[in-house]
């Protein structure tokens, strides 16, 4: 075979080989590669609608549960399949991504014996909705939400994406007054859960029935009574997605910033002693003088 013929045959072979390979690849379904796993176990991700939030090393979103008012996991039984606990063995500072503080994290032991990670006192969870069921709801299974998704936020009005910068959180808990009695949402004696606002660490907030629209009528100019009902001093407004952010504002009280909801200035109760889940102030000095703030409370006048 002449040299020119050999060259032609070689070119034809190479061309056929690459065309064949290209054709085979084009028949493969298009897939989106999963984000690479990070070395750190907890990180900060960003959403255009929710802002910055906590995620695991694979980019899966982490959530908090409003009924975990006292810092213990209340998602048990069947709830655990839908909202699995976020568990990390031996969480250390070097396992946290940039922007996170190790002192904000801890662990609790769940009723099923798991070492669940907490953030600012809130147990952390994944969301694992049921997928793959037929038209009758049969055959489905719980599957962890994909990386980068935040569809668990706001579910039932009691599940929220975990964020590092909330100034308001929501809890759903039994009200137990300073007098040791259980109270319902209307401040009559009895059992029943009330959904109300706390600060980022789950400390109960209150309003004062004698305040006026954006007007604190309790605090003295020298703050001599501030230890009894401390003002909620912040100028940050970062709230769960189910709340209307425009209903929050900040007023100045003798040089300090106090957060306001629907015109009502917000306070702590000194005798709650910074104990998460405590709401003793609802009956002091008598029921409903200092009610907890709730989503649908009327506008102050």
Backbone bond lengths (Angstrom), bond angles and torsions (degrees), N, CA, C in turn:
res aa  C-N    CA-C-N  psi(-1)  N-CA   C-N-CA  omega(-1)  CA-C   N-CA-C  phi
1 X - - - 1.459 - - 1.527 108.39 -
2 X 1.343 115.55 135.43 1.453 119.91 -180.00 1.513 110.75 -70.86
3 X 1.351 115.04 158.88 1.475 121.15 -178.03 1.518 111.25 -59.66
4 X 1.349 116.61 -41.00 1.473 120.30 -179.40 1.517 110.74 -62.74
5 X 1.338 117.86 -38.96 1.460 121.37 179.34 1.526 111.58 -68.24
6 X 1.345 115.61 -36.55 1.464 120.01 179.14 1.525 110.17 -63.89
7 X 1.355 115.91 -44.89 1.464 120.60 179.04 1.521 111.25 -60.87
8 X 1.335 115.83 -42.02 1.470 119.49 -179.34 1.526 111.31 -63.70
9 X 1.312 117.11 -42.16 1.468 121.54 -179.65 1.514 110.76 -64.67
10 X 1.357 115.84 -39.76 1.460 120.10 -179.49 1.530 111.13 -65.33
11 X 1.323 116.97 -43.27 1.474 121.46 178.12 1.515 110.33 -62.05
12 X 1.329 117.40 -42.98 1.465 121.24 -179.64 1.511 111.20 -62.79
13 X 1.344 116.89 -39.73 1.468 120.68 179.69 1.531 111.14 -64.57
14 X 1.345 115.23 -48.48 1.465 120.24 -178.13 1.524 110.48 -61.61
15 X 1.336 116.54 -43.59 1.465 120.83 -179.93 1.512 110.87 -61.59
16 X 1.346 116.48 -45.47 1.462 120.92 179.77 1.521 111.08 -62.31
17 X 1.347 117.23 -38.72 1.464 121.93 -178.62 1.533 110.77 -62.86
18 X 1.340 116.21 -47.97 1.471 119.53 -176.43 1.524 111.97 -71.65
19 X 1.326 117.61 -35.81 1.466 120.60 176.17 1.517 109.89 -62.28
20 X 1.356 115.90 -42.90 1.460 120.91 179.24 1.513 110.78 -61.39
21 X 1.360 117.04 -44.92 1.460 120.62 -179.52 1.506 111.23 -63.98
22 X 1.348 115.74 -41.01 1.456 120.30 -179.84 1.508 110.72 -64.26
23 X 1.317 117.19 -39.31 1.458 121.73 179.84 1.512 111.03 -66.14
24 X 1.357 116.89 -39.97 1.454 120.20 179.76 1.513 110.90 -64.26
25 X 1.347 117.45 -41.83 1.458 120.88 -178.85 1.512 112.13 -65.51
26 X 1.323 117.48 -36.92 1.465 120.53 -176.61 1.514 111.51 -69.30
27 X 1.339 116.98 -18.07 1.460 119.30 179.53 1.523 112.30 -83.15
28 X 1.373 117.11 -10.98 1.453 120.01 179.80 1.518 109.91 -75.58
29 X 1.337 117.67 142.56 1.461 119.28 177.58 1.523 110.34 -64.80
30 X 1.322 116.13 143.85 1.464 121.03 178.56 1.518 109.47 -73.53
31 X 1.330 116.86 129.84 1.457 121.31 -179.83 1.509 109.61 -127.26
32 X 1.336 115.05 150.96 1.452 120.90 175.65 1.511 108.47 -98.76
33 X 1.327 117.39 117.70 1.462 118.31 -177.34 1.518 111.45 -64.12
34 X 1.327 116.29 143.53 1.461 121.11 178.40 1.523 108.61 -70.49
35 X 1.331 117.32 147.99 1.464 118.70 177.79 1.523 110.17 -63.09
36 X 1.325 116.76 145.34 1.469 118.86 -178.05 1.518 110.96 -65.65
37 X 1.322 116.06 146.62 1.458 119.38 177.72 1.521 109.65 -70.83
38 X 1.324 115.57 137.97 1.454 121.09 178.11 1.525 110.00 -88.37
39 X 1.299 116.46 160.96 1.464 120.73 178.83 1.528 110.61 -74.34
40 X 1.332 115.90 -27.64 1.461 120.18 -179.01 1.528 110.32 -86.20
41 X 1.336 116.76 147.46 1.464 122.07 -174.32 1.536 113.01 -83.52
42 X 1.333 116.88 -31.22 1.465 121.37 179.51 1.520 108.01 -127.59
43 X 1.323 116.47 133.17 1.453 121.39 -175.53 1.515 110.60 -138.94
44 X 1.308 116.03 172.76 1.456 122.17 174.08 1.518 109.21 -106.52
45 X 1.333 115.67 126.85 1.461 122.24 174.34 1.525 108.06 -113.23
46 X 1.327 116.50 169.34 1.463 120.31 -177.19 1.515 110.88 -130.86
47 X 1.334 115.36 136.10 1.463 123.47 175.97 1.526 108.41 -119.94
48 X 1.333 116.16 142.29 1.466 120.24 179.54 1.518 111.48 -62.81
49 X 1.331 117.32 -29.41 1.469 120.79 -177.65 1.521 112.85 -98.39
50 X 1.333 118.17 -33.33 1.463 121.28 -174.18 1.520 113.63 -103.02
51 X 1.320 117.42 -11.05 1.455 119.71 -178.10 1.521 111.27 78.88
52 X 1.326 116.44 -146.30 1.459 122.24 -176.81 1.526 111.09 -83.62
53 X 1.329 116.88 135.67 1.464 120.86 -179.53 1.525 110.24 -146.27
54 X 1.337 115.85 166.20 1.462 121.42 -178.59 1.522 111.22 -84.64
55 X 1.324 115.36 141.02 1.463 121.38 176.60 1.523 109.44 -143.07
56 X 1.337 115.77 164.38 1.462 119.27 179.75 1.532 110.07 -88.43
57 X 1.331 116.97 -173.08 1.458 120.96 -174.99 1.528 113.32 -66.35
58 X 1.346 116.63 -17.51 1.461 120.53 178.41 1.521 112.20 -97.80
59 X 1.331 117.13 1.18 1.463 120.54 -179.45 1.513 114.24 88.44
60 X 1.346 117.43 9.68 1.465 120.29 177.84 1.531 110.36 -79.35
61 X 1.319 116.03 137.61 1.459 122.09 -176.41 1.520 111.86 -69.38
62 X 1.339 115.56 149.51 1.455 122.96 177.27 1.524 108.94 -116.12
63 X 1.345 116.00 146.29 1.459 121.94 -171.63 1.528 112.00 -130.06
64 X 1.334 115.38 162.48 1.464 122.33 173.44 1.521 108.51 -123.97
65 X 1.344 115.36 159.28 1.467 122.96 -171.82 1.526 108.96 -120.52
66 X 1.333 117.16 126.70 1.467 121.56 -174.54 1.522 113.58 -62.30
67 X 1.313 118.75 -26.80 1.462 119.53 -177.87 1.531 113.08 -82.84
68 X 1.336 116.50 -0.25 1.465 120.36 174.72 1.530 109.63 -84.85
69 X 1.328 116.27 46.79 1.461 121.58 -172.92 1.521 113.05 -58.81
70 X 1.332 116.66 -37.34 1.472 119.61 -176.27 1.525 113.11 -93.74
71 X 1.331 116.45 7.08 1.462 120.27 177.41 1.507 114.99 89.54
72 X 1.329 117.00 0.86 1.459 121.14 176.36 1.528 109.90 -102.50
73 X 1.332 116.77 146.85 1.462 121.13 -177.40 1.525 110.88 -69.69
74 X 1.331 116.30 118.21 1.466 120.59 178.78 1.520 111.86 -102.62
75 X 1.334 117.11 2.44 1.464 121.34 176.66 1.530 107.52 -88.73
76 X 1.328 116.08 99.79 1.456 121.63 -176.27 1.522 109.97 -129.43
77 X 1.319 116.36 171.75 1.461 120.95 178.17 1.517 111.51 62.42
78 X 1.328 116.21 -132.34 1.460 121.86 -178.75 1.514 113.13 -62.33
79 X 1.320 116.86 -24.99 1.465 120.85 179.27 1.522 111.49 -60.45
80 X 1.326 116.93 -32.79 1.464 120.92 -175.83 1.526 112.97 -65.58
81 X 1.330 117.22 -26.65 1.462 119.77 178.48 1.519 110.85 -70.87
82 X 1.326 116.16 -37.20 1.458 121.35 -178.92 1.524 112.14 -82.08
83 X 1.330 115.33 -30.71 1.469 120.92 -178.42 1.539 108.57 -130.95
84 X 1.328 117.76 77.93 1.467 120.30 -178.22 1.532 111.65 -65.72
85 X 1.312 115.91 144.49 1.457 120.97 178.25 1.534 110.32 -66.68
86 X 1.317 115.80 144.69 1.469 121.62 174.23 1.521 107.70 -88.70
87 X 1.305 115.77 114.71 1.468 122.06 -173.74 1.523 109.85 -120.50
88 X 1.327 116.10 130.49 1.463 122.19 174.43 1.520 107.70 -133.25
89 X 1.322 116.60 127.88 1.460 120.36 177.17 1.527 109.72 -75.73
90 X 1.325 115.43 125.66 1.462 121.43 173.33 1.534 112.10 53.45
91 X 1.331 116.06 63.63 1.463 120.55 177.93 1.527 109.57 -68.54
92 X 1.324 116.35 126.88 1.461 122.06 179.45 1.522 109.00 -128.30
93 X 1.327 116.52 166.86 1.466 121.52 -174.94 1.521 112.25 -58.16
94 X 1.338 117.19 -35.16 1.463 119.67 -177.88 1.533 112.51 -73.59
95 X 1.339 117.05 -5.93 1.463 120.66 177.18 1.527 111.96 -96.28
96 X 1.334 116.75 9.07 1.464 121.62 179.18 1.520 110.19 -106.59
97 X 1.323 116.14 140.30 1.448 121.29 178.14 1.523 111.99 -75.49
98 X 1.312 115.72 172.74 1.462 122.26 -179.45 1.524 110.72 -59.72
99 X 1.345 116.06 139.32 1.453 121.13 177.53 1.509 114.65 92.35
100 X 1.337 117.89 -4.39 1.460 121.95 179.78 1.526 110.14 -107.67
101 X 1.346 116.11 146.02 1.458 122.70 -177.06 1.516 109.82 -112.36
102 X 1.328 116.63 127.12 1.461 121.08 -173.43 1.533 112.20 -60.91
103 X 1.334 117.85 -34.66 1.467 120.49 -177.90 1.528 112.65 -66.22
104 X 1.337 117.80 -14.81 1.474 121.37 177.35 1.526 112.22 -79.19
105 X 1.333 117.06 -10.57 1.464 121.17 -174.74 1.531 111.61 -107.09
106 X 1.308 115.08 153.78 1.452 122.33 175.80 1.513 108.63 -158.30
107 X 1.325 116.96 -170.70 1.465 121.44 175.35 1.523 109.26 -139.88
108 X 1.314 115.62 152.38 1.459 122.36 172.23 1.520 107.27 -129.36
109 X 1.315 116.73 159.86 1.455 121.23 174.30 1.518 108.35 -101.35
110 X 1.326 117.09 119.03 1.460 121.59 -178.29 1.530 110.54 -75.57
111 X 1.319 115.77 170.19 1.463 120.19 178.85 1.527 111.62 -63.25
112 X 1.335 116.65 -22.47 1.466 119.93 177.67 1.531 111.71 -92.85
113 X 1.347 116.76 7.91 1.452 120.93 173.96 1.510 115.97 87.50
114 X 1.346 118.47 8.26 1.464 121.26 -179.00 1.527 110.72 -84.56
115 X 1.340 116.19 147.47 1.455 122.23 175.28 1.533 107.66 -92.01
116 X 1.319 115.03 90.40 1.461 120.76 -175.10 1.523 110.84 -86.32
117 X 1.333 116.11 135.32 1.461 121.32 179.43 1.520 109.81 -76.48
118 X 1.338 116.25 140.13 1.460 121.64 175.45 1.524 109.58 -117.71
119 X 1.337 115.06 154.00 1.461 121.30 176.99 1.525 108.72 -131.87
120 X 1.316 116.25 119.43 1.468 122.65 -175.60 1.533 110.36 51.96
121 X 1.330 115.37 35.93 1.457 121.85 178.51 1.512 114.85 88.07
122 X 1.335 117.92 -5.44 1.472 121.48 -179.24 1.528 110.53 -96.31
123 X 1.335 119.27 120.40 1.462 120.27 171.88 1.528 110.74 -58.19
124 X 1.322 117.01 140.42 1.462 122.20 -177.11 1.528 111.31 -102.65
125 X 1.326 115.02 144.02 1.463 122.43 -176.62 1.534 110.95 -135.61
126 X 1.343 114.53 158.71 1.457 122.15 164.59 1.534 108.12 -94.29
127 X 1.331 115.70 168.81 1.462 121.19 170.47 1.518 107.60 -113.74
128 X 1.334 117.00 129.05 1.459 121.79 -177.83 1.532 109.43 -133.07
129 X 1.339 117.57 76.56 1.465 120.17 -178.16 1.522 111.85 -67.48
130 X 1.315 115.42 159.81 1.461 121.21 178.29 1.526 109.05 -76.61
131 X 1.320 116.63 132.30 1.464 121.45 178.57 1.518 109.62 -136.06
132 X 1.332 115.91 159.94 1.461 121.34 175.44 1.507 115.53 81.41
133 X 1.346 118.77 13.85 1.467 120.02 -179.78 1.527 110.27 -82.92
134 X 1.336 115.42 160.80 1.465 119.48 177.95 1.522 109.92 -85.35
135 X 1.309 116.62 -172.55 1.469 121.79 -175.88 1.521 112.14 -62.67
136 X 1.311 117.24 -18.86 1.464 121.46 -179.12 1.531 112.32 -101.76
137 X 1.341 115.92 6.30 1.457 119.76 179.02 1.518 113.72 81.93
138 X 1.335 116.89 14.34 1.458 120.46 -178.40 1.530 110.84 -96.13
139 X 1.311 115.73 150.43 1.459 120.41 171.79 1.505 115.87 83.43
140 X 1.325 118.71 0.08 1.452 120.64 -179.15 1.516 112.18 -77.27
141 X 1.325 115.99 163.61 1.461 120.32 176.38 1.519 109.20 -142.79
142 X 1.302 115.00 155.58 1.458 120.01 178.97 1.529 109.33 -76.76
143 X 1.326 115.62 126.62 1.454 121.98 -179.24 1.516 109.60 -127.98
144 X 1.327 117.08 129.97 1.461 120.25 179.86 1.521 110.65 -55.98
145 X 1.305 115.56 135.78 1.455 122.36 176.22 1.528 109.68 -54.79
146 X 1.327 116.66 139.74 1.458 121.10 -177.03 1.525 111.54 -67.59
147 X 1.315 115.87 155.06 1.457 121.70 177.96 1.527 110.19 -55.72
148 X 1.334 115.50 137.56 1.458 120.66 177.61 1.510 114.95 85.62
149 X 1.334 118.08 -7.55 1.458 121.75 179.22 1.531 110.49 -90.52
150 X 1.326 116.70 149.19 1.475 121.64 -179.13 1.530 110.67 -134.55
151 X 1.336 116.36 34.28 1.462 120.49 -174.63 1.525 113.43 -71.29
152 X 1.336 117.46 -12.54 1.463 119.94 178.28 1.513 113.37 -78.59
153 X 1.327 116.98 -14.74 1.459 119.79 -176.99 1.521 111.84 -67.04
154 X 1.334 116.14 127.58 1.464 121.43 177.38 1.513 114.75 86.13
155 X 1.334 119.17 -1.72 1.464 121.56 -178.61 1.534 109.83 -57.70
156 X 1.319 116.21 125.16 1.457 122.25 178.04 1.521 114.23 66.32
157 X 1.327 116.67 5.86 1.464 120.00 -176.21 1.510 113.49 69.80
158 X 1.347 116.54 14.00 1.474 120.07 -176.69 1.530 113.36 -136.52
159 X 1.333 117.43 -0.44 1.464 121.10 176.41 1.527 108.34 -117.43
160 X 1.346 116.12 130.46 1.458 119.64 -174.73 1.518 111.76 -137.19
161 X 1.325 114.69 145.22 1.453 119.93 174.68 1.527 108.49 -58.40
162 X 1.313 117.48 140.19 1.466 121.44 179.18 1.527 108.66 -80.57
163 X 1.332 116.43 121.74 1.458 121.78 -178.79 1.533 109.91 -121.54
164 X 1.321 116.89 151.90 1.462 119.31 -178.61 1.523 113.85 -83.60
165 X 1.328 117.51 -10.02 1.467 119.40 -168.75 1.528 114.99 -127.58
166 X 1.331 117.82 20.25 1.468 118.84 176.33 1.535 110.32 -58.29
167 X 1.327 116.14 140.93 1.470 119.96 167.80 1.527 109.85 -106.73
168 X 1.311 116.77 -16.32 1.468 123.23 175.72 1.520 108.45 -130.94
169 X 1.341 115.75 137.22 1.446 121.25 170.64 1.529 108.35 -127.06
170 X 1.320 115.89 170.74 1.465 121.75 -178.08 1.523 108.91 -121.61
171 X 1.333 116.26 132.05 1.455 120.04 173.09 1.527 109.58 -123.00
172 X 1.306 115.03 158.15 1.466 121.79 176.64 1.513 106.50 -128.61
173 X 1.348 115.80 107.53 1.457 119.04 -168.77 1.525 111.40 -152.31
174 X 1.320 115.11 165.36 1.460 121.97 173.08 1.523 109.31 -74.65
175 X 1.340 116.84 133.45 1.457 121.42 173.66 1.523 108.87 -83.91
176 X 1.341 115.71 126.84 1.461 121.53 178.50 1.525 107.15 -127.17
177 X 1.326 116.36 111.69 1.448 121.08 -172.65 1.513 115.40 -73.92
178 X 1.331 114.52 173.96 1.457 123.00 176.01 1.529 110.83 -58.69
179 X 1.327 116.26 -26.69 1.462 121.62 -179.86 1.524 112.84 -84.65
180 X 1.339 117.63 1.42 1.458 121.97 178.22 1.513 114.57 83.48
181 X 1.335 117.48 1.08 1.470 120.59 -179.49 1.525 111.06 -90.49
182 X 1.334 115.65 149.55 1.459 121.39 172.89 1.516 109.34 -81.26
183 X 1.350 114.97 139.64 1.462 120.29 179.17 1.514 111.04 -126.37
184 X 1.337 114.87 147.27 1.463 121.64 173.97 1.528 108.98 -88.24
185 X 1.323 116.50 177.27 1.460 121.18 -175.58 1.517 113.78 -63.53
186 X 1.350 117.26 -20.70 1.464 120.34 178.24 1.525 112.01 -93.37
187 X 1.341 115.83 7.86 1.468 124.07 177.14 1.523 113.42 68.07
188 X 1.316 115.35 23.98 1.457 120.28 166.58 1.523 107.56 -95.06
189 X 1.320 116.45 153.92 1.469 120.31 -177.54 1.522 110.14 -67.12
190 X 1.324 116.76 133.08 1.457 121.29 178.11 1.520 111.44 156.20
191 X 1.311 115.31 171.02 1.457 121.63 -178.30 1.521 110.71 -92.33
192 X 1.317 116.03 143.40 1.457 121.25 177.94 1.517 110.53 161.96
193 X 1.320 116.38 145.16 1.456 120.59 -178.38 1.523 110.97 -84.87
194 X 1.317 116.38 140.51 1.455 123.03 176.62 1.530 108.14 -119.31
195 X 1.321 116.84 136.55 1.460 121.88 177.66 1.517 108.39 -100.60
196 X 1.343 115.96 117.20 1.459 120.00 -173.12 1.526 110.85 -144.79
197 X 1.340 116.37 178.55 1.461 121.56 -174.18 1.528 112.08 -95.55
198 X 1.320 114.91 146.33 1.464 122.55 170.98 1.534 107.26 -132.85
199 X 1.331 115.94 179.13 1.453 118.92 171.21 1.529 108.90 -84.13
200 X 1.324 117.02 -172.72 1.463 121.43 -174.64 1.519 113.20 -61.37
201 X 1.338 117.01 -27.14 1.458 120.79 -177.89 1.523 113.08 -98.92
202 X 1.324 117.02 11.39 1.462 120.58 176.06 1.510 114.72 84.53
203 X 1.342 118.49 13.60 1.465 121.03 178.11 1.526 109.19 -82.81
204 X 1.325 115.90 130.62 1.461 122.26 -172.67 1.522 112.28 -63.48
205 X 1.348 114.99 139.25 1.456 122.22 175.22 1.531 109.48 -109.38
206 X 1.333 116.30 156.98 1.464 122.43 -176.51 1.530 110.49 -137.15
207 X 1.324 114.59 161.79 1.460 121.83 169.18 1.529 108.10 -120.34
208 X 1.338 116.92 164.38 1.462 122.08 -178.20 1.524 108.62 -116.93
209 X 1.336 116.76 123.22 1.465 120.32 -172.59 1.527 112.56 -63.24
210 X 1.339 118.08 -21.05 1.460 121.24 -178.87 1.525 113.83 -92.55
211 X 1.336 117.35 3.53 1.460 120.04 173.89 1.525 110.04 -77.08
212 X 1.309 115.31 162.17 1.466 121.91 174.87 1.525 109.37 -116.39
213 X 1.308 116.15 177.96 1.456 121.72 -176.43 1.535 110.52 -55.35
214 X 1.331 115.34 113.49 1.464 123.17 -179.87 1.532 112.19 53.59
215 X 1.337 115.64 32.73 1.462 120.13 -178.72 1.527 109.82 -133.28
216 X 1.326 115.48 113.92 1.457 122.86 177.34 1.526 108.27 -81.34
217 X 1.337 117.30 112.24 1.465 122.06 179.82 1.520 113.17 -101.20
218 X 1.321 116.92 6.84 1.469 120.02 -176.88 1.524 113.31 -103.76
219 X 1.302 116.91 -49.49 1.461 121.23 -170.51 1.533 112.08 -68.47
220 X 1.322 116.10 131.26 1.469 121.57 178.41 1.530 110.11 -82.06
221 X 1.316 116.05 155.60 1.463 121.30 -175.06 1.520 112.96 -61.36
222 X 1.329 116.80 -27.76 1.467 119.60 178.66 1.530 112.57 -95.28
223 X 1.328 116.47 5.24 1.471 123.38 179.32 1.527 112.46 59.36
224 X 1.318 116.56 26.02 1.468 120.38 -178.61 1.524 112.41 -69.20
225 X 1.335 118.37 -19.22 1.465 121.15 177.84 1.529 112.05 -108.99
226 X 1.309 115.53 11.85 1.468 119.26 -175.46 1.525 111.99 -69.62
227 X 1.333 118.00 -24.69 1.469 119.90 179.50 1.525 111.45 -69.50
228 X 1.336 116.85 -25.47 1.468 120.77 -179.81 1.522 109.94 -74.36
229 X 1.324 116.38 -51.92 1.467 122.41 176.83 1.535 107.62 -131.09
230 X 1.328 118.16 81.78 1.466 120.65 -178.55 1.533 111.37 -62.85
231 X 1.322 116.22 137.83 1.460 118.24 175.84 1.533 109.06 -68.22
232 X 1.348 115.77 150.16 1.460 118.78 173.15 1.520 106.32 -82.72
233 X 1.307 114.38 99.39 1.456 121.55 -171.03 1.523 110.99 -91.12
234 X 1.324 116.98 103.91 1.462 123.08 176.47 1.517 108.76 -164.01
235 X 1.313 115.69 154.80 1.462 119.87 173.26 1.532 110.43 -117.35
236 X 1.335 116.44 11.89 1.461 121.80 178.28 1.522 110.68 -91.22
237 X 1.321 116.05 139.06 1.464 120.87 174.62 1.525 108.31 -127.09
238 X 1.327 116.44 89.94 1.464 123.60 176.17 1.520 106.13 -128.90
239 X 1.336 116.88 112.16 1.463 120.89 -168.74 1.529 110.83 -128.57
240 X 1.346 117.65 159.45 1.469 120.59 175.51 1.528 111.50 -56.96
241 X 1.314 115.52 150.65 1.467 121.61 -171.89 1.525 113.83 -63.08
242 X 1.333 119.02 -21.18 1.463 120.14 -178.67 1.528 112.01 -80.30
243 X 1.335 117.33 -8.11 1.460 120.94 -179.99 1.527 110.91 -97.22
244 X 1.324 115.38 150.94 1.456 122.01 178.16 1.526 108.08 -86.33
245 X 1.321 116.06 106.91 1.461 120.69 -176.21 1.530 112.27 -60.02
246 X 1.330 116.39 -28.91 1.467 119.74 -177.50 1.527 112.70 -68.00
247 X 1.340 117.63 -14.49 1.463 120.47 178.40 1.523 112.17 -82.88
248 X 1.320 116.20 -6.79 1.460 120.85 177.24 1.525 109.76 -98.34
249 X 1.320 115.74 147.39 1.457 121.19 176.48 1.525 108.38 -154.66
250 X 1.308 116.40 177.35 1.462 122.33 -179.73 1.514 109.18 -127.61
251 X 1.332 116.95 132.73 1.458 121.46 174.96 1.527 108.80 -115.02
252 X 1.322 115.58 161.80 1.462 120.80 176.10 1.520 109.24 -103.79
253 X 1.330 115.61 124.43 1.466 122.11 -179.70 1.528 107.94 -117.82
254 X 1.315 115.03 101.88 1.471 120.81 -179.67 1.523 111.84 48.42
255 X 1.318 114.43 46.54 1.459 120.99 175.45 1.507 116.09 90.93
256 X 1.339 118.37 -4.71 1.456 121.31 179.40 1.530 110.84 -113.73
257 X 1.326 116.15 149.84 1.467 121.58 -179.20 1.522 110.39 -87.78
258 X 1.336 117.06 130.06 1.462 121.86 178.23 1.520 109.04 -124.00
259 X 1.338 115.62 131.31 1.455 120.27 179.68 1.527 110.12 -75.89
260 X 1.335 115.37 143.79 1.467 122.78 -175.44 1.522 109.04 -129.95
261 X 1.347 116.76 141.26 1.465 121.11 173.53 1.510 109.94 -124.64
262 X 1.326 116.17 124.71 1.466 122.03 178.84 1.532 111.54 52.34
263 X 1.308 115.18 34.19 1.459 121.04 179.23 1.512 114.71 90.89
264 X 1.337 117.90 -9.72 1.461 121.93 -176.64 1.527 110.65 -95.44
265 X 1.332 119.51 118.01 1.471 121.77 173.17 1.530 110.33 -60.90
266 X 1.330 116.28 145.38 1.465 121.68 -175.76 1.528 111.17 -107.89
267 X 1.333 115.13 141.13 1.459 123.15 -176.22 1.528 110.73 -133.58
268 X 1.344 115.57 164.98 1.456 123.46 163.70 1.532 107.73 -101.29
269 X 1.350 116.56 170.71 1.458 121.77 170.81 1.521 107.58 -113.14
270 X 1.340 116.69 123.61 1.456 120.60 -175.91 1.506 113.58 -56.85
271 X 1.350 117.49 -37.00 1.458 120.03 -176.09 1.527 113.43 -78.18
272 X 1.333 117.39 -4.64 1.469 118.99 168.36 1.521 110.32 -70.47
273 X 1.341 115.92 -17.82 1.477 123.03 172.21 1.523 113.02 54.96
274 X 1.332 115.97 35.07 1.471 120.69 178.69 1.523 112.71 59.36
275 X 1.325 116.32 27.89 1.472 120.94 177.66 1.516 109.12 -92.82
276 X 1.311 115.64 119.85 1.457 121.29 179.14 1.526 110.67 -59.66
277 X 1.331 116.83 132.90 1.461 121.71 178.07 1.514 114.23 89.50
278 X 1.340 117.67 -13.04 1.468 120.35 178.90 1.531 109.41 -77.29
279 X 1.333 116.67 135.47 1.473 121.05 178.39 1.532 110.41 -139.25
280 X 1.317 115.31 44.83 1.463 121.58 -175.98 1.522 113.36 -61.44
281 X 1.313 117.01 -27.20 1.456 120.37 -173.60 1.511 115.71 -64.62
282 X 1.331 117.59 -13.73 1.472 119.60 -175.81 1.531 112.90 -68.49
283 X 1.340 118.47 -13.95 1.472 119.85 178.70 1.531 112.12 -120.00
284 X 1.355 116.49 14.14 1.463 119.88 -176.54 1.529 110.51 -116.06
285 X 1.312 120.03 125.30 1.474 127.01 -0.23 1.530 112.85 -77.70
286 X 1.337 116.31 -14.58 1.464 121.75 174.38 1.524 107.55 -152.47
287 X 1.334 117.81 160.60 1.469 120.29 -175.74 1.528 113.21 -56.49
288 X 1.345 115.47 137.07 1.464 125.61 172.65 1.525 114.75 77.47
289 X 1.337 118.62 2.40 1.465 118.88 173.19 1.532 108.99 -71.60
290 X 1.321 115.55 -36.92 1.453 121.87 177.76 1.541 108.64 -124.10
291 X 1.315 118.37 76.61 1.471 120.72 -179.29 1.527 111.84 -74.96
292 X 1.325 115.46 156.08 1.461 120.17 174.80 1.532 109.15 -76.81
293 X 1.332 118.14 146.80 1.468 119.89 177.45 1.524 111.03 -73.91
294 X 1.336 116.37 136.83 1.451 122.33 179.42 1.524 108.64 -130.07
295 X 1.315 115.89 160.19 1.457 122.05 -172.85 1.531 113.40 -55.12
296 X 1.348 116.66 -42.83 1.467 119.99 -172.80 1.523 112.87 -101.99
297 X 1.327 117.84 23.49 1.458 119.87 -179.72 1.534 109.72 -65.98
298 X 1.345 117.88 147.24 1.460 120.43 -177.35 1.522 112.38 -67.50
299 X 1.289 116.41 156.92 1.459 122.74 177.01 1.516 110.16 -65.06
300 X 1.328 116.22 135.08 1.465 119.87 176.56 1.534 109.45 -67.35
301 X 1.326 116.31 153.98 1.469 119.97 -179.21 1.537 110.08 -120.56
